[in-house]
Amino acid sequence: MLARRTLARLPSQAPVAGAAPAGARNMATLREIELRLKSVRNIEKITKSMKMIASTRLAKAQRAMQAGKQYGVANNEIFSNTAPESVDAAGKRKLFIVISSDKGLCGGIHSSVTKYTRAAYKRDDVADDSPLVVIGDKSKAQLSRALPQNIELTFNQIGRDIPTFADAASVTDLIYKSGVKYDSVVIVYNRFVSAISFESHAVEVQTEISLKDAPGFKAYEMEDDVTKDLSEFALANALFAALVESHAAEQNARRNAMENASKNASEMIGRLQMQYNRGRQAVITNELIDIITGASAL
């Protein structure tokens, strides 16, 4: 009996000089999990706040989109009655206006218009030297790597809030003043489909030359300034309609992205909390074993 008690008090191995005390690794792991839990909880608070902000902005953006669509309807009414004569469209020098924004954290909404534009440049009816105008720093960074030689103009700080017709008019004015040569204009933007989806879309705007050559315009005697002003105003209208719809799609995508991030954070908190509880229970069990072993040895 005495021998057993003596053996119970002796350690199984001789302590190594400089070794960490027993249970130190468990305590370090618990501390790491606790810090990670705190970080994930903070992230969850941020994503939930950003979701609420995006939801509020989405309601305003949808109202602006419904009003801005009327500008696009007016353009379609004009173009439907002034269809240009059919010509060979192979190798046309098209001006692509890509609409994105300067902000991120909204899923793949910026990369979608970039992919659409890159695919459009590979088609046979687009010349390789077709100019490119980019609105927004996000798509600018992506297209600068794919099509750096085609970029003529870039814009930022447009659409920080709800886009206005003045923004579209300013972009149109700078495009005309830049002297960029093109045969037609293609606006690439994200079209708002529903509360959970969007799609990249392109709309073609007729230029001054195509309007002059249209049979519907040839039937009337107009001065050159009238056709020029009409083409410039039509481009501003189409840009404004695309800007407000792209802004609504961006806010919707950001809200969905923040909602998914909040769900992922909640799931991660649950897993980390369970892992922390198991580790803490293991530490308590080891301490109880040491206490019971020491009590048994006395």
N, C-alpha and C positions, 0 to 999 in steps of 0.2 A: 504493500500500500504506500509506503514511504517512497519507494523507488518511482512509482507511477506519478506521485505528486511532484517529485523532483524533476522528472522528465517533462511534465506539463509546463513547468516554469521555464525550462530551457528553450531558447529559440531553435528553430529547425535548421537555420544556417547562421553562420557567423556574420555580423554586420560588416558591410564593406565601407571603407573610409570614404567619406564624401557622398554617400548614397542618399537619395531623398527618402524622407520618412514614409512609412506605409500609409497609403491612402492619399498621398500628395497628388498623384496623377489623377485620381478621381475628382479631387477638389479643383484642380486646374481645368479639367474637362467641364465640370459644372460651371465654373466661372466663364469659360468660353461660350457655353450654350446660353448662359444668362445674358451676356453681352450681345450675342447674336439675336436673342429674343427681343431685347430692347431696340436694336437696330431695325428689325423687321416690323415691330409695332410702330415705330416712327414712320417707316416707309408706308405702312398701311394708312396712317393718318393723312399723310401727304397725298396719296393716290385718291383717297376718299374725298378730300377737299378739292382736288383737281377735277374729279368727276362731277361734283356739285357745280363748280364754276363752269365747266364745259356744258353741262345741262342747261344752265341759265343762258349762256351765250348761244346755245343751239336754238332755243326758242326765238331769240331775236334774229338769228341768222336765217331761220326758216321764213319768218315774216318778210325779211328783206329779199329773200330768194323769190318768193311769190310775186313781189312787186317788180323785181328786176327781170323776171321772165317775160314781162310784157314788152320789154325792149327787144328781146329775141324774137318774139312773135311778130313784131312790126318788121323786123329784118326779113323774116321768112316770107312775109306777105309781099315785100318788094321783090325779093329774089325769085319767088315763084312765078311772077309775071314778067320777069326780065331774064329769062334763061338765055345764056349766051349760045351762040352757034356751036355746033359740035365740031371740035378740032382734035387733032392728035395730041393727046396729053402726055406722050412719052417724053421723059427727060425734062419736065417742066421745072422751072426754078421757083420753088414754093417757099414762102416765108412762114416758118413754124413759130408760133407764139405759145410757149409752154407756161402754164399757170400752176404755181405751187405756193409756198409761203416760207417765212423765215424760221418758223417754230417746228419743233419735233414732238416726240411723245404722242404720236397719232397713228401708229401702225405703219403699214406700207403704202400710205396714200401718196407720198411723194415719189417713191420708186415706181409706182404704177404708171404715172405719166411719163417718167423717164424711159421705162421699157417700151411704152407705146411709141414714143418719139424715135427711139433707136430702131424699132421694127419698121417704122414708116420710111426711114432713110434707106432701107434695104430694098424697097419696092422699085419696080422699073419706071414708074411714072414720076419719080422724084430725082432731080439732078443731085449729083454728089456734092456740089458746092452750094446747095440751097442754104440760105441764111437762117439763123436761129436766134430768137429773142426769148430770154428766160426771165420770168417773174418769180422771185423767191430764191433765197440762198440755198435751200435744201436741194432743189433740182439743179441749180447752178453747179454745186459741188459735184454732183453725179455726172452731169453732161459735160463738165470741163474735162473729165477723164475720157469720156467716150467720143465726144465730137468737139474737141477744142478749137479746131480750125473753122467751124461753122458759126460759132457764137459771135454775133454782131453787137448786141445790146443786152444788158442785164439790169434788173430793177430789184430793189428791196424796200422794206418798210411800207409795202403796199398790202393792205389787208390786215394790218395789226388789229384794227377794229373792223367793223363791217365796211366793206368796200363801197365807195361812192362813185357816181358818174364822173366826178372831177378826176378821180384816180385813173379811170379808163381813158378819159379825154387827154390827160397828161401823157400817158403811155403812147396813145395814138399820135399825138403831136410830135413827140420825140422820134417816133419811127419815121414819120414823114420828113422831119428835118434832117435825119441821118443820111438820107439819100440812098438807102438800101434798094437794090434792084431786085424785083421779083415779078412773077407772072400771076400768082394767086396767094392768098393768105389762108393758113390753116391754124385754128386755135385748138390747142390740146388742153383739156382740163378734166377734172373729176366730176362726173354727173351724179347728183344725189338720186339714189334709187329708192331706198327705204330707210327705216331707222337702224337697220343692221347691215346695210350694204351700200356700195358705191361702185362705179365702173368708169374706166377711162373712156373719154369720148372726144371726137374731133368734129369741128364744124368749119366749113369752108366759106369764106367771105369773098364776094366778088370785088375786083379792083376797078379802078377808073377805066382802064382799057376794055375790060370785059363788059362793063356797063355800056360803053359807047358802041361796042360791036353787037350788043343784044338787039334782036329785032324789035322788042317792045320799046326801046329807047330811040331806035332809028325812025320810028313813025312820028316822032315829035322833033321839032327844032328847038334845041337847047344850046345855051352857051357852054363853053368848056368849063367855066368856073362852077356852073351848077352841078355838072357831073362829078367834078373833083370834090366839091363840098359834100355831095351826097355819099360818095364812096368813103370819105373820111368819117362822116357822121355814122355811116353804117358799121364801120369797123369799131368805132367807139361804143356803139350800141351792143354789138356782139361781144366785145370785151367785157363790158359791164355785166351783161347777163351771165357770162362764163365766170367772172370773178365772184359774184354773189353766190352762185351755185357751188363753185369750188370751195368757197369759205364755209358754206353750210355742211358740205360733205366732210371737210376737215374737222369741224367741231363735233360732228357726229362720230367720226372715227376716233377722235381723242377721247370722247366720253366712253366709247366702247373699250378702248385700250385701257383707260384708267379703271373701268369696272372689272376687266379681266385681271389687271394687276392687283386690285384689291382682293379679288377672290383667291389668287395665287398666294398673296401674303397671308390671308386668313388660314389657308391650308398649311402653309409653312409654319405658322405660329402653332397650329395644332400639333404638327409633327415634332417641333422643337420642344413644346411643352411636355409632350409625352416622353420624349427622350430625357428631358431634364428631370421629370418625376421618377423615371426609372433609375437614373444615375443617383439621384438623391436617396432613393429607397435602398439602393445598393450600398451607399456609404453608411446609412443608418443601420442596415443589417450587419455590415462588417464591424461597426462599433459595438453593437449588441453582442456579437459573437465574442469580441475581445473581452467585454465585461463579463459575460457568462463564463468564458474560459478562465479568466482571472479569479472569479468567485469560486469556481469549482476547484481551482488549484489551492485555495486557502484552506 
